[in-house]
Structure formats: C-alpha cells, structure tokens
Amino acid sequence: MMPGAPERATRDYVRHGTTSLFAAFTIADGTVITELHRRHRAAEFKKFLTSIDTAVPAELDIHLVCDNYATHKTPTVQRWLARRPRFHVHFTPTGSSWLNQVERWFAYLTAQLTRRGVHTSVAALEKDVREWIGHWSTAPRPFVWRKTAEEILDSLARYLQRISGAEH
C-alpha cells in the first residue's frame, strides 16, 4: 500500500484453512491467556477453561465475559463450571461484543497482523499469531475508556436529536 492510496481487496483471496484462538484478557493489566485450537467445540473451550483455572491463583475468583456462542453454553461446559464456583460467567447481549475488552484485543490483533497478512497454511498463521501474542505479552496494557459515562450519553443524545425525524 502506498501512503494516501486506498486499500484494495482482491477477488482471488485464497483461504488456506482456519484456526480458533481462545483468549482471556485481564482488564486490570492487559495480560492474556491464549490457546489455539484447530476446532471450536465445547471440548476445546473446556481445555481452555482448564488452562485459565491453572494459570489464575486459586484464591481469586474468575469472571468470564463471553458472547452468546453455543460452545459456551453446552451441558459439558455447564457441568465443568458448576464444579468450580470461583468461575462466574457473564454473557454479553447479542450485538454488544464491543463491551467485552477481549474483543477489542482481537480487533487490535486483526488490524496489526491478520488483516493484511498472507499465510499460506494454518501452521504459518498460528506461528505468526503466537509471535504476535508473545510480543504483546512483553508489554501488556489494559484498554482504558477515555470518556466518562456522561460524555458518552451526551454524545448519544446529540446523535439521537440530530437523526430524529430524519427521512430515510
């Protein structure tokens, strides 16, 4: 890409496979616990939960904010969680994943690595993702809201006033 030139998408994009990245983002300091799996089923999610359980000190409660993906709600996962009372699961409303800070981290990873990346295999993609996570982990940082709730609500009120009665 040249500076000032629009980004172009090609019609000949070839996907060489997919992988699933599970990530738990610590909102206090920006550290992440991650795992890559070739499949995205309850079995893989349960393995990831076990990794979180192992990594987080036993005296701490764990609050998971999850989207409404079916994997998070299967009987297998529900039984696993029921046996671990320190896990508290919160589900974001549909369309509200922006509330979940790990989603912001995924967006950052996408912008920095995968959007313009060329990976000729799943193994190459996973290698680059692991390297990017390793780089992030050397200096993790939390995402911080820059506006107060009042500023956000005022902005929303101005927007709603501007569009009210607008013809579509």
C-alpha positions in Angstrom: 0.0 0.0 0.0 1.2 3.5 -0.9 0.5 6.3 1.5 -2.7 8.1 0.5 -3.8 5.2 -1.7 -7.0 3.3 -0.8 -6.6 -0.2 0.3 -7.9 -2.7 -2.3 -9.3 -6.1 -1.8 -8.7 -8.8 -4.4 -11.1 -11.3 -5.7 -8.6 -14.0 -5.7 -8.2 -14.3 -2.0 -7.5 -17.9 -1.0 -8.2 -19.2 2.5 -5.7 -21.9 3.5 -7.7 -23.1 6.5 -8.8 -21.7 9.8 -7.9 -21.9 13.4 -9.6 -20.8 16.6 -8.0 -18.5 19.1 -9.3 -18.6 22.6 -8.2 -15.7 24.8 -8.8 -14.5 28.3 -7.9 -10.8 28.8 -7.2 -9.4 32.2 -8.7 -6.0 32.2 -6.6 -4.7 35.1 -3.2 -5.1 33.4 -3.8 -6.3 29.8 -2.2 -9.8 30.2 -3.8 -12.6 28.2 -4.1 -16.3 28.5 -4.4 -17.8 25.0 -4.8 -21.1 23.2 -5.0 -22.0 19.5 -7.2 -25.0 18.5 -8.0 -26.3 15.1 -11.6 -26.8 16.1 -14.0 -24.6 18.1 -16.1 -27.0 20.1 -17.1 -27.4 23.7 -14.1 -29.8 24.2 -11.6 -27.2 23.2 -13.3 -24.5 25.2 -13.3 -26.8 28.3 -9.5 -27.3 27.8 -9.1 -23.5 27.6 -11.1 -23.1 30.9 -8.8 -25.6 32.5 -5.8 -23.5 31.4 -7.4 -20.5 32.9 -8.1 -22.4 36.1 -4.4 -23.4 36.3 -3.0 -20.0 35.5 -5.1 -17.9 37.9 -4.2 -18.1 41.6 -6.6 -20.3 43.4 -7.7 -17.6 45.9 -9.0 -15.4 43.1 -12.5 -15.5 41.6 -12.6 -15.6 37.8 -15.2 -13.5 35.9 -15.6 -14.6 32.3 -17.4 -12.3 29.9 -18.5 -14.4 26.9 -20.5 -13.9 23.8 -23.6 -16.0 23.3 -21.9 -18.6 21.2 -23.3 -22.0 21.7 -20.0 -23.6 22.7 -20.0 -21.6 26.0 -23.5 -23.0 27.0 -23.2 -26.7 26.3 -24.1 -29.2 29.1 -20.4 -30.3 29.2 -19.2 -26.8 29.8 -22.0 -26.0 32.3 -21.2 -29.1 34.4 -17.5 -28.2 34.4 -18.3 -24.6 35.6 -20.8 -25.9 38.2 -17.9 -27.8 39.9 -15.8 -24.6 40.0 -17.7 -22.0 42.0 -14.9 -19.4 41.6 -15.9 -19.1 37.9 -18.6 -16.6 37.2 -19.8 -16.4 33.6 -21.4 -13.2 32.2 -22.9 -13.2 28.7 -22.9 -10.0 26.6 -26.2 -9.2 24.9 -26.2 -10.1 21.2 -24.6 -7.3 19.2 -22.8 -5.9 22.3 -19.5 -7.7 22.0 -17.8 -4.2 21.9 -18.4 -4.2 25.7 -16.1 -7.2 26.1 -12.5 -5.9 26.2 -11.1 -9.1 24.8 -13.0 -8.3 21.6 -11.0 -5.0 21.5 -7.8 -7.1 21.8 -9.0 -9.4 19.0 -9.6 -6.3 16.8 -6.1 -5.0 17.6 -4.6 -8.4 16.6 -6.7 -8.3 13.4 -5.5 -4.8 12.5 -1.9 -5.5 13.4 -1.5 -9.0 12.0 -4.2 -10.8 10.1 -6.0 -8.2 8.0 -3.1 -7.7 5.6 -1.3 -10.9 6.4 -0.5 -13.5 3.8 -0.5 -17.0 5.3 -0.1 -20.0 3.0 -1.0 -22.5 5.7 -2.8 -22.8 9.1 0.6 -23.6 10.6 2.1 -20.3 9.3 -0.9 -18.4 10.6 -0.6 -20.0 14.0 3.1 -19.3 14.1 2.5 -15.6 13.4 -0.3 -15.4 15.9 1.9 -16.9 18.6 4.7 -14.5 17.8 2.3 -11.5 17.9 0.9 -12.7 21.3 4.5 -13.2 22.6 5.3 -9.6 21.5 2.1 -8.3 23.2 3.0 -10.3 26.4 6.3 -8.5 26.7 4.5 -5.2 27.5 0.8 -5.9 28.0 -1.5 -3.0 28.6 -5.2 -2.6 29.5 -7.6 -0.8 27.4 -8.9 2.3 29.1 -12.1 4.2 28.4 -11.2 7.8 27.6 -14.7 9.3 28.1 -16.9 9.3 31.1 -20.4 7.7 31.0 -21.9 11.2 31.0 -19.8 12.2 27.9 -20.9 9.0 26.1 -24.6 9.5 27.0 -24.4 13.2 26.0 -22.9 12.2 22.6 -25.6 9.6 22.1 -28.3 12.2 23.0 -26.9 14.7 20.4 -26.9 12.0 17.8 -30.4 10.9 18.5 -31.6 14.5 18.4 -29.8 15.0 15.1 -31.4 12.0 13.4 -34.9 12.3 15.0 -37.4 12.9 12.3 -34.8 12.4 9.6 -36.2 10.8 6.4 -34.6 7.5 5.4 
